[in-house]
Amino acid sequence: MSFSVYPSREAEARRADTDWGSLCWLAGRAVGNAEGLTLGRVIIKAGQSNPPHSHGNCEEALYLLSGRLKHFAGEESVVLEAGDTIVIAPGVPHYARSIGAEDADMIVAYSAGDREFSKV
């Protein structure tokens, strides 16, 4: 088969809730439907941050669907509005804080089927 359909109900069943928000993996080696990329939807609750981390084996692209984020990467930071995209190079420590009145809802993609995750 040249394609794989992953119904949203299955993705929701695999959602990981945290104190700061949630991660819902849509594609990747762990999901079983992609070898060369990882795709997910992440929500960071208003006023919360995900933990500082890095991905040594892949780039990360983040597309903000709604909310506002202050994204910290290395020694720099940028404010993202809905519709903005940021790309983080492999190995760069980063994290994001939801700075709007509503939760920040985003799509994240990684250039590896098994993204490395290291807290920093």
C-alpha positions in Angstrom: 0.0 0.0 0.0 1.3 3.4 -0.9 -0.5 5.4 1.8 -1.5 5.0 5.4 -4.6 6.5 7.1 -4.5 7.2 10.8 -8.0 8.1 12.0 -8.1 11.0 14.5 -9.9 8.8 17.1 -6.9 6.6 17.2 -4.6 9.6 17.7 -6.7 10.9 20.5 -6.5 7.5 22.2 -2.7 7.9 22.2 -2.7 11.5 23.5 -0.3 12.2 26.3 -1.6 14.8 28.8 0.9 16.7 30.9 0.7 19.5 33.5 1.6 22.0 30.8 -0.6 20.7 28.0 -0.8 17.6 25.7 1.0 15.8 22.8 -0.9 13.8 20.2 1.3 11.8 17.8 -0.2 11.5 14.3 2.6 10.0 12.3 6.0 8.4 12.9 7.8 5.1 13.5 6.2 4.7 17.0 2.7 5.3 15.5 3.5 2.7 12.8 2.7 4.7 9.8 5.9 6.6 8.8 9.6 5.8 8.7 11.2 9.2 7.8 9.2 11.8 9.8 7.3 12.4 13.0 4.1 14.5 13.0 2.1 15.7 16.0 -0.3 18.2 17.5 0.8 19.9 20.7 -1.2 22.1 23.0 0.5 24.3 25.6 -2.0 25.6 28.2 -2.2 29.4 28.6 0.6 30.6 30.9 2.4 27.3 30.8 5.7 26.2 29.2 6.9 22.8 27.8 10.3 21.7 29.3 13.5 22.9 27.8 14.7 20.2 25.5 16.5 19.4 22.2 16.3 16.9 19.3 19.8 15.7 18.4 18.8 13.8 15.3 16.3 16.0 13.5 15.0 19.4 12.6 11.7 20.5 14.2 9.1 22.6 12.3 6.3 24.1 14.4 3.2 25.8 12.8 1.0 27.7 15.3 -2.7 27.2 14.6 -4.0 29.4 17.4 -2.9 31.2 20.5 0.4 33.1 21.1 3.8 31.6 21.9 7.1 33.0 23.1 9.6 30.4 21.7 13.1 30.3 23.1 15.9 28.7 21.0 19.5 28.8 22.2 20.1 32.4 23.3 17.3 33.9 21.2 13.5 34.2 21.5 10.6 35.1 19.2 6.9 35.7 19.7 4.7 33.6 17.4 1.2 34.5 16.4 -1.4 32.1 14.8 -0.2 31.3 11.3 3.5 31.6 12.1 6.1 28.9 11.5 9.4 28.3 13.2 12.1 25.8 12.4 14.7 24.7 15.0 18.0 23.1 13.9 19.0 19.7 15.3 20.6 19.8 18.8 19.5 23.4 19.6 17.9 23.6 23.1 14.5 25.2 23.0 11.1 25.5 24.7 7.9 27.5 24.3 5.6 29.5 26.7 2.0 30.1 25.9 1.6 33.9 26.4 -1.9 34.5 25.1 -5.2 34.3 26.8 -6.0 31.0 25.1 -4.1 27.7 24.9 -1.4 27.6 22.1 -2.4 24.9 19.6 0.2 23.8 17.1 1.3 21.2 14.5 4.9 19.9 14.9 6.9 18.0 12.4 10.3 16.4 12.7 12.7 15.2 10.0 13.1 11.7 11.6 10.7 8.8 12.2 12.1 8.5 15.7 12.8 11.9 17.1 15.3 12.1 19.9 14.1 14.0 22.9 16.6 15.2 25.6 15.7 17.4 28.5 18.2 20.2 29.0 
